[in-house]
Amino acid sequence: MSSFAFRSFATLALALAAALACVRLGTPLPWMIGPLLATALASIAGAPTRSWAPLRNGAQLVIGTALGLYFTPQVGALVAGLWWAIGLAVAWALGIGWLFGAWLHRRHGAEMGVDAQASRATSYFAGAIGGASEMTLLAEREGARSDMVAAAHSLRLLIVTLTIPFAFSLGGWHGMDATLPGARTVQVSGLALLLAAAAGGAWLMQRTGRANPWFMGALLVAMGLTLSGMELSAMPSALSNAAQLVIGVSLGVRFQREFLRAAPRWMGSVALGTVLMIGLCAGFAAVLAAGTGLHPATLVLGTSPGGIAEMAITAKVLQLGVPVVTAFQVCRLVAVLVLVEPLYRYLARVSA
């Protein structure tokens, strides 16, 4: 067994032990939070943790497929009727991300060791509410410090993924807005066909250079099949739990020992700003809840500054409006990926 394979296997073993411990303790989202915390702590301590990319891709495919099964024709009509709320949420995400970036630049622009343009780009893309890898790539293209952008998004994702599920569990916010998936029984042949179709969608998304292809491709295929009335199979809970474990590991391994040494004042500001953003997004969600009639907890997940997979998993496990959360997060991700770079270039021209 190669060194990489051994380290990957050992990391998964640690993650499984942490997940089982969290199940025994009754913590929220035990199959994702347990592995995330254990792997992050081990990584920061200097342990040679590893995440195998094909396994992570497979986990995203499973989660994307499982979420797509919630989009029955009736639920699809409900989500379509929320187009105005989703549009407001997209505008909110772009605005609050810009404000967060401007605040980071005011506090840390002069201490980044780069010119004014690069420091503005670093702060802007670090504050944007988008996928960590995509924002890091865009920042690098604009001459920003990609290491600081990647660290900021990793810390933001960690804080949101840990804070919201625990807050919801303590507040008793679970099962408040439950939506059942279209297919509710596991059919082996149907499951194989469903996963094969989802893999085909992921492959096509990857070939065409789309963002987050393994998750988005599987989600769109499963969503399309479910909206058309096809019910091939439910997703086995054991497979969903295993996928959550792998996603937790893939998040935890980002926090290597160098993470704590990298610009501690910058990371402190990112942590503080993330907590403030969670509070502001919760307030915005309450306003949307009053206008839509949906439960506030569902809209907190839909508008929170977290990752799409993590927030959708939270909604699935806590039974909080999975299709609505997924629709809000997917539309925001697409809009941010399309608009955030042109918006940065426009703002750069205006301020020049």
C-alpha contacts under 8 A as a table, 3 or more apart, distances in Angstrom:
res1	aa1	res2	aa2	distance
1	M	5	A	6.27
1	M	6	F	6.30
2	S	5	A	5.22
2	S	6	F	6.17
3	S	6	F	5.17
3	S	7	R	6.18
4	F	7	R	5.18
4	F	8	S	6.09
4	F	50	R	7.22
5	A	8	S	5.06
5	A	9	F	6.10
6	F	9	F	5.12
6	F	10	A	6.08
7	R	10	A	5.03
7	R	11	T	6.04
7	R	48	P	6.48
7	R	49	T	5.96
7	R	50	R	5.80
8	S	11	T	5.12
8	S	12	L	6.28
8	S	49	T	6.65
8	S	50	R	4.76
8	S	51	S	5.73
8	S	52	W	6.37
9	F	12	L	5.13
9	F	13	A	6.21
10	A	13	A	5.00
10	A	14	L	6.24
10	A	49	T	7.67
11	T	14	L	5.12
11	T	15	A	6.15
11	T	39	T	7.06
11	T	49	T	5.48
11	T	50	R	6.30
11	T	51	S	7.58
11	T	249	V	7.61
12	L	15	A	4.90
12	L	16	L	6.06
12	L	246	V	7.59
12	L	249	V	7.37
13	A	16	L	5.12
13	A	17	A	6.28
14	L	17	A	5.21
14	L	18	A	6.25
14	L	35	P	7.41
14	L	38	A	7.13
14	L	39	T	7.39
15	A	18	A	5.07
15	A	19	A	6.09
15	A	34	G	6.83
15	A	35	P	4.14
15	A	36	L	7.56
15	A	38	A	6.42
15	A	39	T	6.61
15	A	245	L	6.81
15	A	249	V	6.82
16	L	19	A	5.02
16	L	20	L	6.17
16	L	35	P	6.80
16	L	245	L	7.24
17	A	20	L	5.26
17	A	21	A	6.17
18	A	21	A	5.05
18	A	22	C	6.19
18	A	34	G	4.88
18	A	35	P	5.61
18	A	38	A	6.27
19	A	22	C	5.11
19	A	23	V	6.20
19	A	30	P	5.33
19	A	31	W	4.88
19	A	32	M	7.22
19	A	33	I	7.53
19	A	34	G	4.64
19	A	35	P	5.80
19	A	245	L	7.38
20	L	23	V	4.97
20	L	24	R	6.30
20	L	30	P	7.51
20	L	31	W	7.68
21	A	24	R	5.12
21	A	25	L	6.23
21	A	34	G	7.63
22	C	25	L	4.88
22	C	26	G	5.93
22	C	27	T	5.42
22	C	30	P	4.97
22	C	31	W	7.66
22	C	34	G	5.85
23	V	26	G	5.09
23	V	27	T	6.48
23	V	30	P	5.51
23	V	31	W	7.67
26	G	30	P	7.48
27	T	30	P	5.70
27	T	166	F	7.75
28	P	33	I	7.60
28	P	165	P	6.02
28	P	166	F	6.21
28	P	169	S	6.53
29	L	32	M	5.70
29	L	33	I	5.78
29	L	34	G	7.86
29	L	165	P	7.18
29	L	314	T	6.89
29	L	317	V	6.67
30	P	33	I	5.32
30	P	34	G	5.27
30	P	35	P	7.97
31	W	34	G	5.98
31	W	35	P	6.69
31	W	241	N	5.76
31	W	242	A	7.38
31	W	244	Q	5.62
31	W	245	L	5.09
31	W	248	G	7.70
32	M	35	P	5.63
32	M	36	L	6.05
32	M	241	N	7.95
32	M	244	Q	4.88
32	M	245	L	4.97
32	M	246	V	7.76
32	M	247	I	6.79
32	M	248	G	4.68
32	M	249	V	7.98
33	I	36	L	4.96
33	I	37	L	6.03
33	I	161	T	7.75
33	I	162	L	6.96
33	I	248	G	6.38
34	G	37	L	5.45
34	G	38	A	6.11
34	G	248	G	7.61
35	P	38	A	5.18
35	P	39	T	5.79
35	P	245	L	5.90
35	P	246	V	7.89
35	P	248	G	5.17
35	P	249	V	5.62
35	P	252	G	7.43
36	L	39	T	5.39
36	L	40	A	5.97
36	L	245	L	7.92
36	L	247	I	7.99
36	L	248	G	4.24
36	L	249	V	5.42
36	L	250	S	7.85
36	L	251	L	6.20
36	L	252	G	4.72
37	L	40	A	5.16
37	L	41	L	6.06
37	L	252	G	6.61
38	A	41	L	5.34
38	A	42	A	6.09
38	A	252	G	7.54
39	T	42	A	5.09
39	T	43	S	5.95
39	T	49	T	7.06
39	T	248	G	7.99
39	T	249	V	6.01
39	T	252	G	4.81
39	T	253	V	6.04
40	A	43	S	5.09
40	A	44	I	6.15
40	A	251	L	7.71
40	A	252	G	4.07
40	A	253	V	5.83
40	A	254	R	7.32
40	A	255	F	5.49
40	A	256	Q	7.63
41	L	44	I	5.19
41	L	45	A	6.11
41	L	252	G	7.84
41	L	255	F	7.89
42	A	45	A	5.04
42	A	46	G	6.48
42	A	47	A	5.34
42	A	49	T	7.25
43	S	46	G	5.20
43	S	47	A	5.11
43	S	48	P	6.68
43	S	49	T	5.90
43	S	252	G	7.39
43	S	253	V	6.03
43	S	254	R	7.87
43	S	255	F	5.87
43	S	256	Q	4.92
43	S	257	R	6.36
44	I	47	A	7.34
44	I	255	F	5.82
44	I	256	Q	4.84
44	I	257	R	4.17
44	I	258	E	7.63
44	I	259	F	7.25
44	I	260	L	7.60
45	A	256	Q	7.90
45	A	257	R	6.24
46	G	256	Q	6.90
46	G	257	R	5.62
49	T	253	V	6.15
50	R	253	V	6.30
51	S	55	L	7.87
51	S	56	R	7.33
51	S	249	V	6.49
51	S	250	S	5.56
51	S	253	V	6.75
52	W	55	L	5.49
52	W	56	R	6.39
53	A	56	R	5.01
53	A	57	N	6.15
54	P	57	N	5.00
54	P	58	G	6.18
55	L	58	G	5.04
55	L	59	A	6.23
55	L	246	V	7.17
56	R	59	A	5.04
56	R	60	Q	6.31
56	R	243	A	7.96
56	R	246	V	6.00
56	R	247	I	6.30
56	R	250	S	6.73
57	N	60	Q	5.16
57	N	61	L	6.24
57	N	214	W	5.75
57	N	215	F	7.79
58	G	61	L	4.98
58	G	62	V	6.28
58	G	214	W	7.35
58	G	243	A	7.63
59	A	62	V	5.14
59	A	63	I	6.26
59	A	242	A	7.57
59	A	243	A	4.24
59	A	244	Q	7.08
59	A	246	V	6.29
59	A	247	I	6.58
60	Q	63	I	5.16
60	Q	64	G	5.94
60	Q	214	W	5.72
60	Q	215	F	4.80
60	Q	243	A	7.05
60	Q	247	I	7.42
60	Q	309	A	7.72
61	L	64	G	5.15
61	L	65	T	6.06
61	L	195	L	7.99
61	L	198	A	7.01
61	L	199	A	7.02
61	L	202	A	7.48
61	L	214	W	5.11
61	L	215	F	5.11
61	L	217	G	7.82
61	L	218	A	5.43
61	L	219	L	7.71
62	V	65	T	5.17
62	V	66	A	6.12
62	V	195	L	7.59
62	V	215	F	7.97
62	V	218	A	7.62
62	V	239	L	7.54
62	V	240	S	6.71
62	V	243	A	6.51
63	I	66	A	5.05
63	I	67	L	6.19
63	I	215	F	7.07
63	I	219	L	7.98
63	I	240	S	6.59
63	I	243	A	6.68
63	I	244	Q	7.76
63	I	309	A	7.45
63	I	313	I	7.66
64	G	67	L	5.29
64	G	68	G	6.24
64	G	214	W	7.71
64	G	215	F	4.82
64	G	216	M	6.54
64	G	217	G	7.73
64	G	218	A	5.14
64	G	219	L	4.24
64	G	222	A	7.76
64	G	309	A	7.82
65	T	68	G	5.14
65	T	69	L	6.63
65	T	194	L	7.98
65	T	195	L	7.31
65	T	198	A	6.60
65	T	215	F	7.87
65	T	218	A	5.12
65	T	219	L	5.06
65	T	221	V	7.58
65	T	222	A	5.30
65	T	223	M	7.80
66	A	69	L	5.48
66	A	70	Y	7.60
66	A	219	L	7.72
66	A	222	A	7.67
66	A	234	A	7.65
66	A	235	M	5.85
66	A	240	S	7.63
67	L	70	Y	5.78
67	L	71	F	7.84
67	L	219	L	6.53
67	L	222	A	7.85
67	L	223	M	7.83
67	L	312	A	7.55
67	L	316	K	7.82
67	L	322	V	7.13
67	L	323	P	7.33
67	L	326	T	7.59
68	G	71	F	5.76
68	G	218	A	7.76
68	G	219	L	4.94
68	G	220	L	6.80
68	G	221	V	7.49
68	G	222	A	4.58
68	G	223	M	4.10
68	G	224	G	7.81
68	G	226	T	7.09
68	G	323	P	7.97
69	L	72	T	7.22
69	L	181	P	5.23
69	L	182	G	5.70
69	L	183	A	6.80
69	L	222	A	5.93
69	L	223	M	6.09
69	L	226	T	5.76
69	L	234	A	7.52
70	Y	75	V	7.56
70	Y	179	T	7.13
70	Y	180	L	6.37
70	Y	181	P	3.97
70	Y	182	G	5.73
70	Y	223	M	7.56
70	Y	226	T	7.46
70	Y	322	V	7.03
70	Y	323	P	6.02
71	F	74	Q	7.82
71	F	75	V	5.53
71	F	76	G	5.59
71	F	181	P	7.17
71	F	182	G	7.17
71	F	223	M	5.64
71	F	226	T	5.90
71	F	227	L	5.84
71	F	323	P	6.18
72	T	75	V	5.15
72	T	76	G	5.97
72	T	181	P	7.33
72	T	182	G	5.69
72	T	226	T	5.44
72	T	227	L	4.94
72	T	228	S	7.90
72	T	229	G	6.96
73	P	76	G	4.94
73	P	77	A	6.29
73	P	226	T	7.39
73	P	227	L	4.78
73	P	228	S	7.05
73	P	229	G	6.99
74	Q	77	A	5.29
74	Q	78	L	6.48
75	V	78	L	4.96
75	V	79	V	6.21
75	V	323	P	7.24
76	G	79	V	5.17
76	G	80	A	6.08
76	G	227	L	6.83
77	A	80	A	5.08
77	A	81	G	6.28
78	L	81	G	5.27
78	L	82	L	6.83
79	V	82	L	5.22
79	V	83	W	7.18
79	V	323	P	7.40
79	V	324	V	6.21
79	V	327	A	7.21
80	A	83	W	5.64
81	G	84	W	7.78
82	L	85	A	5.32
82	L	86	I	6.26
82	L	292	T	7.64
83	W	86	I	5.11
83	W	87	G	6.12
84	W	87	G	5.02
84	W	88	L	6.28
85	A	88	L	5.07
85	A	89	A	6.18
85	A	288	L	6.89
85	A	292	T	7.72
86	I	89	A	4.96
86	I	90	V	6.25
86	I	327	A	7.95
86	I	328	F	5.70
86	I	331	C	7.26
86	I	332	R	7.88
87	G	90	V	5.16
87	G	91	A	6.38
88	L	91	A	5.13
88	L	92	W	6.06
89	A	92	W	4.92
89	A	93	A	6.11
89	A	303	T	6.37
89	A	328	F	7.36
89	A	332	R	7.32
90	V	93	A	5.13
90	V	94	L	6.34
90	V	331	C	7.32
90	V	332	R	5.11
90	V	335	A	6.86
90	V	336	V	7.75
91	A	94	L	5.25
91	A	95	G	6.11
92	W	95	G	5.10
92	W	96	I	5.99
93	A	96	I	5.38
93	A	97	G	5.91
93	A	128	A	7.92
93	A	129	I	6.34
93	A	303	T	7.62
93	A	305	P	7.88
93	A	332	R	7.36
94	L	97	G	5.24
94	L	98	W	6.19
94	L	128	A	6.99
94	L	129	I	7.22
94	L	336	V	6.96
94	L	340	V	7.42
95	G	98	W	5.18
95	G	99	L	6.30
96	I	99	L	4.99
96	I	100	F	6.06
96	I	128	A	7.98
96	I	277	M	7.62
97	G	100	F	5.09
97	G	101	G	6.16
97	G	124	Y	7.70
97	G	127	G	4.95
97	G	128	A	4.26
97	G	129	I	5.60
98	W	101	G	5.09
98	W	102	A	6.13
98	W	124	Y	6.33
98	W	127	G	6.42
98	W	128	A	6.33
99	L	102	A	5.04
99	L	103	W	6.16
99	L	127	G	7.67
100	F	103	W	5.15
100	F	104	L	6.24
100	F	124	Y	7.78
100	F	127	G	5.05
100	F	128	A	7.60
100	F	273	G	6.83
101	G	104	L	5.06
101	G	105	H	6.16
101	G	123	S	4.70
101	G	124	Y	4.29
101	G	125	F	6.99
101	G	126	A	6.39
101	G	127	G	4.20
101	G	128	A	6.90
102	A	105	H	5.08
102	A	106	R	6.24
102	A	120	R	7.94
102	A	123	S	6.74
102	A	124	Y	6.64
102	A	127	G	7.97
103	W	106	R	5.16
103	W	107	R	6.32
104	L	107	R	5.22
104	L	108	H	5.87
104	L	109	G	7.25
104	L	123	S	5.60
104	L	127	G	7.59
104	L	266	W	7.98
104	L	269	S	7.16
104	L	270	V	7.71
105	H	108	H	5.24
105	H	109	G	4.46
105	H	119	S	6.92
105	H	120	R	6.15
105	H	123	S	5.21
105	H	124	Y	7.68
106	R	109	G	5.87
107	R	110	A	7.91
108	H	111	E	5.46
108	H	112	M	6.64
108	H	266	W	6.88
109	G	112	M	5.91
109	G	116	A	7.29
109	G	119	S	5.34
109	G	120	R	6.92
109	G	123	S	7.53
110	A	113	G	7.27
110	A	116	A	7.89
110	A	119	S	7.73
112	M	119	S	6.50
114	V	118	A	6.00
114	V	119	S	6.12
115	D	118	A	5.45
115	D	119	S	6.21
116	A	119	S	5.14
116	A	120	R	6.16
117	Q	120	R	5.19
117	Q	121	A	6.26
118	A	121	A	5.06
118	A	122	T	6.07
118	A	142	E	7.37
118	A	143	G	5.52
118	A	144	A	4.62
118	A	145	R	7.12
119	S	122	T	4.99
119	S	123	S	6.21
119	S	144	A	6.45
119	S	145	R	7.60
120	R	123	S	5.28
120	R	124	Y	5.98
120	R	144	A	7.81
121	A	124	Y	5.07
121	A	125	F	6.11
121	A	139	A	6.36
121	A	142	E	6.55
121	A	143	G	7.19
121	A	144	A	5.21
121	A	344	Y	7.78
122	T	125	F	5.64
122	T	126	A	6.00
122	T	139	A	6.40
122	T	144	A	4.64
122	T	145	R	5.60
122	T	146	S	7.14
122	T	148	M	7.15
122	T	149	V	6.16
123	S	126	A	5.10
123	S	127	G	6.13
123	S	149	V	7.54
124	Y	127	G	5.31
124	Y	128	A	6.29
124	Y	344	Y	7.47
125	F	128	A	5.07
125	F	135	M	5.89
125	F	136	T	7.30
125	F	138	L	7.58
125	F	139	A	5.85
125	F	149	V	6.50
126	A	135	M	7.44
126	A	148	M	7.44
126	A	149	V	4.57
126	A	150	A	7.46
126	A	152	A	5.82
126	A	153	H	6.46
127	G	152	A	7.97
128	A	135	M	7.51
128	A	340	V	7.56
129	I	305	P	5.86
129	I	306	G	7.73
129	I	336	V	7.43
130	G	134	E	7.27
130	G	135	M	6.32
130	G	307	G	7.54
130	G	333	L	6.01
130	G	336	V	6.22
130	G	337	L	7.13
131	G	134	E	5.31
131	G	135	M	5.99
131	G	153	H	7.92
131	G	307	G	6.67
131	G	333	L	7.27
132	A	135	M	5.32
132	A	136	T	6.07
132	A	150	A	6.22
132	A	153	H	5.32
132	A	154	S	6.83
133	S	136	T	5.14
133	S	137	L	6.23
133	S	150	A	7.25
134	E	137	L	5.20
134	E	138	L	6.26
134	E	211	A	7.30
134	E	337	L	7.57
135	M	138	L	5.11
135	M	139	A	6.02
135	M	149	V	7.51
135	M	150	A	7.86
136	T	139	A	5.05
136	T	140	E	6.17
136	T	146	S	5.47
136	T	147	D	7.90
136	T	149	V	5.81
136	T	150	A	5.61
137	L	140	E	5.14
137	L	141	R	6.28
137	L	146	S	7.43
138	L	141	R	5.07
138	L	142	E	6.45
138	L	341	E	7.13
139	A	142	E	5.16
139	A	143	G	6.44
139	A	144	A	5.11
139	A	145	R	7.17
139	A	146	S	5.97
139	A	149	V	7.29
140	E	143	G	5.13
140	E	144	A	5.27
140	E	145	R	6.68
140	E	146	S	5.35
141	R	144	A	7.44
145	R	148	M	5.69
145	R	149	V	6.59
146	S	149	V	4.99
146	S	150	A	6.01
147	D	150	A	5.21
147	D	151	A	6.12
148	M	151	A	5.11
148	M	152	A	6.08
148	M	262	A	7.93
148	M	263	A	7.96
149	V	152	A	5.15
149	V	153	H	6.35
150	A	153	H	5.33
150	A	154	S	6.14
151	A	154	S	5.15
151	A	155	L	6.18
151	A	259	F	7.27
151	A	267	M	7.69
152	A	155	L	5.31
152	A	156	R	6.12
152	A	267	M	6.61
152	A	270	V	6.09
153	H	156	R	5.01
153	H	157	L	6.04
154	S	157	L	5.25
154	S	158	L	6.23
154	S	251	L	7.73
154	S	254	R	7.15
154	S	255	F	7.93
155	L	158	L	5.07
155	L	159	I	6.20
155	L	267	M	7.66
155	L	270	V	7.47
155	L	271	A	6.97
156	R	159	I	5.26
156	R	160	V	6.19
156	R	270	V	7.03
156	R	271	A	6.68
156	R	274	T	5.87
156	R	305	P	7.81
156	R	306	G	7.35
157	L	160	V	5.27
157	L	161	T	5.92
157	L	305	P	7.77
157	L	306	G	5.48
157	L	307	G	6.51
158	L	161	T	5.24
158	L	162	L	6.16
158	L	251	L	7.79
159	I	162	L	5.35
159	I	163	T	5.80
159	I	271	A	7.48
159	I	274	T	7.42
159	I	275	V	7.80
160	V	163	T	5.20
160	V	164	I	5.95
160	V	274	T	7.70
160	V	278	I	7.48
160	V	304	S	7.80
160	V	305	P	7.03
160	V	306	G	5.61
161	T	164	I	6.24
161	T	165	P	6.92
161	T	306	G	6.76
161	T	310	E	6.56
161	T	311	M	7.41
162	L	165	P	6.21
162	L	166	F	6.56
163	T	166	F	5.58
163	T	167	A	6.06
164	I	167	A	5.04
164	I	168	F	6.03
165	P	168	F	5.13
165	P	169	S	6.12
165	P	314	T	6.70
166	F	169	S	5.10
166	F	170	L	6.11
167	A	170	L	5.21
167	A	171	G	6.06
168	F	171	G	5.02
168	F	172	G	5.97
168	F	173	W	4.80
168	F	174	H	6.88
168	F	297	A	7.83
169	S	172	G	5.06
169	S	173	W	5.95
169	S	174	H	6.84
170	L	173	W	7.70
173	W	176	M	6.34
173	W	297	A	6.76
173	W	318	L	7.78
174	H	177	D	7.79
174	H	318	L	4.71
174	H	319	Q	5.92
174	H	320	L	6.39
175	G	178	A	5.37
175	G	318	L	5.89
175	G	319	Q	4.59
175	G	320	L	5.96
176	M	295	H	7.18
176	M	297	A	7.96
176	M	319	Q	6.93
176	M	320	L	6.05
177	D	294	L	7.90
177	D	295	H	6.45
177	D	298	T	7.04
177	D	319	Q	6.32
177	D	320	L	4.62
177	D	321	G	5.11
178	A	319	Q	4.67
178	A	320	L	5.32
178	A	321	G	5.55
178	A	322	V	7.71
179	T	319	Q	6.88
179	T	320	L	7.40
179	T	321	G	5.69
179	T	322	V	6.60
179	T	323	P	7.73
180	L	184	R	7.97
181	P	184	R	6.43
181	P	234	A	7.73
182	G	226	T	6.67
182	G	231	E	6.46
182	G	234	A	7.91
183	A	186	V	7.93
183	A	231	E	5.14
183	A	232	L	6.94
183	A	233	S	5.54
183	A	234	A	4.86
184	R	233	S	7.09
184	R	234	A	4.99
185	T	233	S	6.08
185	T	234	A	5.14
186	V	190	G	7.88
186	V	191	L	7.00
186	V	233	S	4.94
186	V	234	A	4.73
186	V	235	M	6.44
186	V	236	P	6.40
187	Q	190	G	5.14
187	Q	191	L	5.79
187	Q	232	L	7.06
187	Q	233	S	5.02
187	Q	234	A	7.19
188	V	191	L	5.08
188	V	192	A	6.22
188	V	233	S	7.47
189	S	192	A	5.17
189	S	193	L	6.31
190	G	193	L	5.10
190	G	194	L	6.00
190	G	232	L	4.48
190	G	233	S	5.15
191	L	194	L	4.96
191	L	195	L	6.08
191	L	232	L	6.38
191	L	233	S	5.08
191	L	234	A	7.16
191	L	235	M	7.31
192	A	195	L	5.30
192	A	196	A	6.07
193	L	196	A	5.06
193	L	197	A	6.14
193	L	232	L	7.60
194	L	197	A	5.22
194	L	198	A	6.18
194	L	222	A	7.31
194	L	232	L	6.50
194	L	233	S	7.32
195	L	198	A	4.90
195	L	199	A	5.99
196	A	199	A	5.04
196	A	200	G	6.23
197	A	200	G	5.02
197	A	201	G	6.37
197	A	218	A	7.82
197	A	221	V	6.87
198	A	201	G	5.06
198	A	202	A	6.21
198	A	217	G	6.57
198	A	218	A	4.19
198	A	219	L	7.41
198	A	221	V	5.57
198	A	222	A	6.54
199	A	202	A	4.97
199	A	203	W	6.06
199	A	214	W	7.55
199	A	217	G	7.56
199	A	218	A	6.36
200	G	203	W	5.08
200	G	204	L	6.23
200	G	217	G	7.91
201	G	204	L	5.15
201	G	205	M	6.22
201	G	217	G	4.56
201	G	218	A	5.76
201	G	220	L	7.55
201	G	221	V	6.07
202	A	205	M	5.09
202	A	206	Q	6.13
202	A	213	P	5.19
202	A	214	W	4.67
202	A	215	F	7.15
202	A	216	M	7.03
202	A	217	G	4.03
202	A	218	A	5.59
203	W	206	Q	5.08
203	W	207	R	6.09
203	W	213	P	7.36
203	W	214	W	7.47
203	W	217	G	7.52
204	L	207	R	5.08
204	L	208	T	6.25
204	L	217	G	7.44
205	M	208	T	5.26
205	M	209	G	6.31
205	M	210	R	5.27
205	M	211	A	7.85
205	M	213	P	5.01
205	M	214	W	7.65
205	M	216	M	7.78
205	M	217	G	5.76
206	Q	209	G	5.10
206	Q	210	R	5.82
206	Q	211	A	7.82
206	Q	213	P	5.21
206	Q	214	W	7.51
207	R	210	R	7.73
209	G	213	P	7.94
210	R	213	P	5.81
211	A	216	M	7.86
212	N	215	F	5.81
212	N	216	M	5.96
213	P	216	M	5.15
213	P	217	G	5.27
213	P	218	A	7.89
214	W	217	G	5.57
214	W	218	A	6.16
215	F	218	A	5.47
215	F	219	L	6.04
215	F	309	A	7.83
216	M	219	L	5.00
216	M	220	L	6.05
217	G	220	L	5.35
217	G	221	V	6.30
218	A	221	V	5.27
218	A	222	A	6.10
219	L	222	A	5.31
219	L	223	M	5.84
220	L	223	M	4.99
220	L	224	G	5.98
221	V	224	G	5.15
221	V	225	L	6.26
222	A	225	L	5.19
222	A	226	T	6.10
223	M	226	T	5.19
223	M	227	L	5.97
224	G	227	L	5.18
224	G	228	S	6.21
225	L	228	S	5.23
225	L	229	G	6.63
225	L	230	M	5.43
225	L	231	E	7.58
226	T	229	G	5.17
226	T	230	M	5.28
226	T	231	E	6.34
227	L	230	M	7.46
231	E	234	A	7.92
235	M	239	L	7.12
235	M	240	S	6.91
236	P	239	L	5.38
236	P	240	S	6.42
237	S	240	S	4.98
237	S	241	N	6.03
238	A	241	N	5.09
238	A	242	A	6.17
239	L	242	A	5.10
239	L	243	A	6.22
240	S	243	A	5.10
240	S	244	Q	6.29
241	N	244	Q	5.08
241	N	245	L	6.28
242	A	245	L	5.05
242	A	246	V	6.37
243	A	246	V	5.19
243	A	247	I	6.24
244	Q	247	I	5.11
244	Q	248	G	6.11
244	Q	313	I	7.81
245	L	248	G	5.08
245	L	249	V	6.32
246	V	249	V	5.04
246	V	250	S	6.21
247	I	250	S	5.00
247	I	251	L	6.34
248	G	251	L	5.27
248	G	252	G	6.16
249	V	252	G	4.99
249	V	253	V	6.16
250	S	253	V	5.70
250	S	254	R	7.20
251	L	254	R	5.83
251	L	255	F	8.00
252	G	255	F	5.98
253	V	256	Q	6.64
255	F	258	E	7.81
255	F	259	F	5.65
256	Q	259	F	5.40
257	R	260	L	6.23
257	R	261	R	7.48
258	E	261	R	5.14
258	E	262	A	6.24
259	F	262	A	5.47
260	L	263	A	7.97
260	L	264	P	6.79
261	R	264	P	6.42
262	A	267	M	7.84
263	A	266	W	5.26
263	A	267	M	6.36
264	P	267	M	5.08
264	P	268	G	6.09
265	R	268	G	5.00
265	R	269	S	6.31
266	W	269	S	5.23
266	W	270	V	6.27
267	M	270	V	4.94
267	M	271	A	6.12
268	G	271	A	5.13
268	G	272	L	6.24
269	S	272	L	5.08
269	S	273	G	5.91
270	V	273	G	5.06
270	V	274	T	5.95
271	A	274	T	5.14
271	A	275	V	6.39
272	L	275	V	5.30
272	L	276	L	6.35
273	G	276	L	5.03
273	G	277	M	6.07
274	T	277	M	4.98
274	T	278	I	6.19
274	T	305	P	7.82
275	V	278	I	5.15
275	V	279	G	6.46
276	L	279	G	5.16
276	L	280	L	6.22
277	M	280	L	4.99
277	M	281	C	5.90
277	M	304	S	7.99
277	M	305	P	7.12
278	I	281	C	5.18
278	I	282	A	6.10
278	I	304	S	6.17
278	I	305	P	6.73
279	G	282	A	5.09
279	G	283	G	6.39
280	L	283	G	5.10
280	L	284	F	6.27
281	C	284	F	4.92
281	C	285	A	5.99
281	C	300	V	6.74
281	C	303	T	6.14
281	C	304	S	5.75
281	C	305	P	7.67
282	A	285	A	4.95
282	A	286	A	6.27
282	A	300	V	5.30
282	A	303	T	7.77
282	A	304	S	7.28
283	G	286	A	5.12
283	G	287	V	6.55
284	F	287	V	5.16
284	F	288	L	6.35
284	F	303	T	7.98
285	A	288	L	5.01
285	A	289	A	5.99
285	A	296	P	6.06
285	A	299	L	5.10
285	A	300	V	5.20
285	A	303	T	6.62
286	A	289	A	4.97
286	A	290	A	6.35
286	A	296	P	5.44
286	A	299	L	7.55
286	A	300	V	7.73
287	V	290	A	5.26
287	V	291	G	6.60
288	L	291	G	5.07
288	L	292	T	6.03
288	L	296	P	7.90
288	L	299	L	7.32
289	A	292	T	5.18
289	A	293	G	5.38
289	A	294	L	5.13
289	A	295	H	6.04
289	A	296	P	5.25
289	A	299	L	6.76
290	A	293	G	5.68
290	A	294	L	7.58
294	L	298	T	7.10
294	L	299	L	7.38
295	H	298	T	5.55
295	H	299	L	6.84
296	P	299	L	5.18
296	P	300	V	6.06
297	A	300	V	5.02
297	A	301	L	6.48
297	A	320	L	6.93
298	T	301	L	5.40
298	T	302	G	6.27
298	T	315	A	7.30
298	T	320	L	5.31
298	T	321	G	5.61
298	T	322	V	7.95
298	T	324	V	7.31
298	T	325	V	6.32
299	L	302	G	4.65
299	L	303	T	5.95
299	L	324	V	7.88
299	L	325	V	6.80
300	V	303	T	5.37
300	V	304	S	5.64
301	L	304	S	5.25
301	L	311	M	5.85
301	L	312	A	7.72
301	L	314	T	7.93
301	L	315	A	7.11
301	L	325	V	6.05
302	G	311	M	7.43
302	G	324	V	7.02
302	G	325	V	4.25
302	G	326	T	7.01
302	G	327	A	7.84
302	G	328	F	5.17
302	G	329	Q	5.73
303	T	328	F	6.94
303	T	329	Q	7.13
304	S	311	M	8.00
306	G	310	E	7.01
306	G	311	M	6.35
307	G	310	E	5.36
307	G	311	M	6.08
307	G	329	Q	7.90
308	I	311	M	5.40
308	I	312	A	5.97
308	I	326	T	7.07
308	I	329	Q	5.40
308	I	330	V	6.75
308	I	333	L	7.71
309	A	312	A	5.19
309	A	313	I	5.99
310	E	313	I	5.14
310	E	314	T	6.20
311	M	314	T	4.96
311	M	315	A	6.24
311	M	325	V	7.44
311	M	326	T	7.99
312	A	315	A	5.00
312	A	316	K	6.15
312	A	322	V	6.28
312	A	325	V	6.17
312	A	326	T	5.66
313	I	316	K	4.97
313	I	317	V	6.11
314	T	317	V	5.33
314	T	318	L	5.95
314	T	320	L	8.00
315	A	318	L	5.29
315	A	319	Q	5.47
315	A	320	L	4.65
315	A	321	G	6.30
315	A	322	V	5.22
315	A	325	V	6.96
316	K	319	Q	5.08
316	K	320	L	6.57
316	K	321	G	7.65
316	K	322	V	5.55
317	V	320	L	7.99
319	Q	322	V	6.98
321	G	324	V	5.49
321	G	325	V	6.20
322	V	325	V	5.27
322	V	326	T	6.00
323	P	326	T	5.06
323	P	327	A	5.94
324	V	327	A	5.13
324	V	328	F	6.16
325	V	328	F	5.27
325	V	329	Q	6.12
326	T	329	Q	5.17
326	T	330	V	5.89
327	A	330	V	5.21
327	A	331	C	6.03
328	F	331	C	5.44
328	F	332	R	6.12
329	Q	332	R	5.12
329	Q	333	L	6.07
330	V	333	L	5.10
330	V	334	V	6.24
331	C	334	V	5.24
331	C	335	A	6.08
332	R	335	A	5.11
332	R	336	V	5.96
333	L	336	V	5.24
333	L	337	L	6.12
334	V	337	L	5.24
334	V	338	V	6.21
335	A	338	V	5.15
335	A	339	L	5.85
335	A	340	V	7.89
336	V	339	L	5.18
336	V	340	V	5.16
337	L	340	V	5.98
337	L	341	E	7.57
338	V	341	E	7.23
338	V	342	P	7.85
339	L	342	P	5.57
339	L	343	L	5.95
340	V	343	L	5.14
340	V	344	Y	6.17
341	E	344	Y	5.04
341	E	345	R	6.34
342	P	345	R	5.14
342	P	346	Y	6.16
343	L	346	Y	5.10
343	L	347	L	6.17
344	Y	347	L	5.15
344	Y	348	A	6.04
345	R	348	A	4.97
345	R	349	R	6.24
346	Y	349	R	5.21
346	Y	350	V	6.28
347	L	350	V	5.06
347	L	351	S	6.13
348	A	351	S	5.30
348	A	352	A	5.98
349	R	352	A	5.15
